[in-house]
Amino acid sequence: MNHRPFLALFAGCWLGELTACKNVWMVFAALLFPGILVLFFKNRTWFMRGAVLSALIGFFLGGFVFSYQDQRIRGQEKALEGLGQVKAVGTVEWKGKTKTKEYLLVSHLFLPEQKLYLDGDIMVYDDDFNGVLSGNKISLSGELKPHEGPTNLGENDMRVYYLSRNVEFTMFPRDREIVGQEKNIWKNVLFSLREQMSKNLSSQYTNEILSVSQAMILGDKTGISDDTKDAFTESGIVHILAISGLHISLVGRGILRRLRKASFPFWFSGTFGLLFAFSYCVMTGMSGSSERAFLMFLIFLLSQALGRSYDLLSSGGVAGIVLLLECPFRCADAGFLMSMGAVISAGIYGEIFGGGKKKTLLEKQKSRLVFCCVIQVIMAPVLLYFQYECYLYSFLFNFLMLPLVTAGFTAGFLSSFFPFFLFSVPASMLFSVTLSATRLAGCLPFSNIVLGKPPLLWIIVFYLELFFVCQGLKGKPFWKYACLLAGACFLVLGVQKRADKISFLDVGQGDCIALSLNRSDMILVDGGSSSKKNVGRYLIAPYIKSQGYKAVSAAVVTHLDSDHYSGIQELLSMGIIKRLYLPDVTKDQAYKEMEKLAQKNHVPVAYLARGSKISGQDWSMECLHPKPDDKLEKNAASLVFRLEVGQFSALLTGDLEKEGEELLVQEGVEPADVLKAGHHGSRNGTGEALLRQLKPGIAVVSAGKNNRYGHPHRETIERLKASECRIYETSKQGMLWFSMERKRWYLHSYR
């Protein structure tokens, strides 16, 4: 691991940017890192002092670059705040599509009325952009919206996702007009070529094979179904669906080798291969992983031209530095970290197990299997931090499937240019085998183990221990250091510490309450939204996994309004719910469809009314309303629960309003510590009579930010204040949760 100042510079740069991006306490960890190096190598030669110096330079450089860019973007967001509809003129860089819309990537944006320039790119969405070409000057009218960060534990950080791709705002334009006919001929040729390649693939493949081929070859994942993506994820080979180092290597180095074998000079072969690889990167969207692979390919060609040996770790370090300085928000992006982690893992494997005598075919396969194992172990903390689960057979599927995927990609790539059965038939067969193998992964026992999100400190300790293992392991028996590595793995992969927790998730205009009880059960009360799409898959499910749960013991739907059950439907289809509870009321069409969905996914259904109770050790949730024979409209018939966990109590009211509250008050309701305000804090809910009986100390209002209903209503807030109740709103504080710590309950908010 010696003589690699660029790797140390990259490590310091990444840590400096991460320190500026995340928490101040990380400064301690960042400064501790080079200090440990000094202690460990105090008797080593000058190059280690150089590595420490490189890491420190990188740390302060990275911190400065991130802080500068962050302040610039926040300044632009503040300048645009409250402007509403604006007129802007920019240059079209690229055109693409999502599953439902088309988009333009627009740069060099100027707002003439405000005389404001925006340095980054914006993403413009519309139903179609026919006639718009790369290079055109386009005038847009609409609202420029900044990207919002997560508001829930476990939620993906979409702000970092877009900013790491240099996309700083989005717009859904009200009007648009092409005001300049300039064209980028090269990009338009690439776009036309991409469209033709897509048509060629569509003419040869169908259904899932077509969607997989388009994802692998063109980077177009719009046709990939959620089930197919889940299958690739559980098998541990989802990385093949993203244009990455594997694809760039096959394209760039493949062309280089073919031209060299055809006796073309190196300068011609290298230049042609480099231009082809760069064009392929641009055509497929220039993701961070493909840009990293291209930079490393460029460094490889330079090393060959200069007659120098190529070092994978140094090359990866240089590429990482360029990418971080170009866009510092990549420091916290999952795709970038996994891409760089794979490169560093491969370099570590080469340091420990590389070299030696020429190997037989069997020895090569054994080495390849060990390589896959090393990659899985080193990448495990990163995967856990972002995905909250590990895939036990990932190393095996990578070992078995990557040769087939490589052959399938090559045949499929050729078929996109030359639509002949000579290429399409073997590609179709290989893609079919790959799909079958990914489905098999989900059927194997313990294929994915949900462990939750590990603390960042555990990950730091893991990699520090791994560093010492690698330093001592080179040229020595493996088992001498295996116990250290096993200890590090146990530390990171250990079961997530669970605590009793009552969480009110921020699902926008909707409701979702997650109860983590007895450190073994999780129960959902509602789960839906009318303002956020796919709230079950992309918000509730990640939260469940981040807490260390693979599934929920039960889900309760208080009433059949979509803003309370849309996410529950998704979770049922994903197999995350073990039991479903519905209100014992008259069944409408939505009610019957929910029952059918539960039956289809083999989930038992039970029915609740006043007097029903769900309970466990030291906790209970009793239904107080409605009675089975009550004839009420949907909101008034919402299930109401009194939750008791030890000495803690809460009243969960669904969408209960005046009519239902009056019945509840007539029956009598005991005081509670916490009230979940009915119907998102609407004007007709949370009346004075209920508040007098309940005497809550805290009220939680679940509503969407700037929602069109005006929730929570001003009069409701005034009633809550008059009852001397502390008010917390998910639209302002984000997710709210009560947790048991040292035998006491504490309230936390995400913001």
Protein Blocks (a to p, Z undefined) as FASTA:
>chain_A
ZZilklmmmmmmmmmmmmmmmcmklmmmmmmmmmmmmmmmmmmcfklmmmmmmmmmmmmm
mmmmmmmmmmmmmmmmmmmgonlpaddddddfbdcddfkbccdddehiacfklopacfbd
cddddfbdghiaghiacddddddddddddfbehiacfklmmmmnopabdcddfbdcdfbf
cdcfklmmmmmmmmmmmmmmmmmpgcjlmmmmmmmmnopaklpcfklmmmmmmnopmmmm
pccfklmmmmmmmmmmmmmmnopafklmmmmmmmmmmmmmmmnopaaklmmmmmmmmmmm
mmmmnopacdfklmmmmmmmmmmmmmmmlmmgmklmmmmmmmmmmmmmmmmmggcjdddf
klmmmmmmmmmmmmmmmmmmmmmmmnopacfklmmmmmmmmmmmmmmmmmmmmmmmmccf
klmmmmmmmmmmmmmmmmmmmmpghkbccebjadfklmmmmmmmmmmmmmmmgopafklm
mmmmmmmmmmmmpccddddddddddehjaddddddehhlaccdeejidfkbghklmmmmm
mmmmmnopabdfbdcdfbacfklmmmmmmmmmnopafbdcdddddddfklmmmmmmmmmn
opacddddehiacddehiacddfbdcfklccdfklmpccddddehjbccddehjacfklm
mmmmmnopaddfbdcdehhhpakgoifklmmmnopabdcddddehiakopacfklmmmmm
mnopacddfklnopaddddeehiacdddfZZ
